[in-house]
């Protein structure tokens, strides 16, 4: 066993209350430090890791954005389904077919007035 000189309260007054524990903590110091480092490591990754709290908050914001985007896409899909159902063979809508063919073939009746819309505006 090593010789440890006694610590006088005058030499280090802040350390005096722990003087009795000095011999006890000497052998326990490295496991405590290892556990503290492990806890610090885990705490760091709990906040900023790939599945930490900060990333979780960012995922919540992204989820809100994606939900609104999904609603827009579903509304567009319903509109397209309505158009497709209007052109179904079992119940063909002649007006829808006429409008679609004129739009795709750039055809109009001589008495029709054609108004070209700017696709950018």
PyMOL commands that set and color helices and strands:
alter all, ss='L'
color gray80, all
select helices_A, chain A and resi 16-26+29-48+53-86+94-105
alter helices_A, ss='H'
color red, helices_A
deselect
rebuild
show_as cartoon
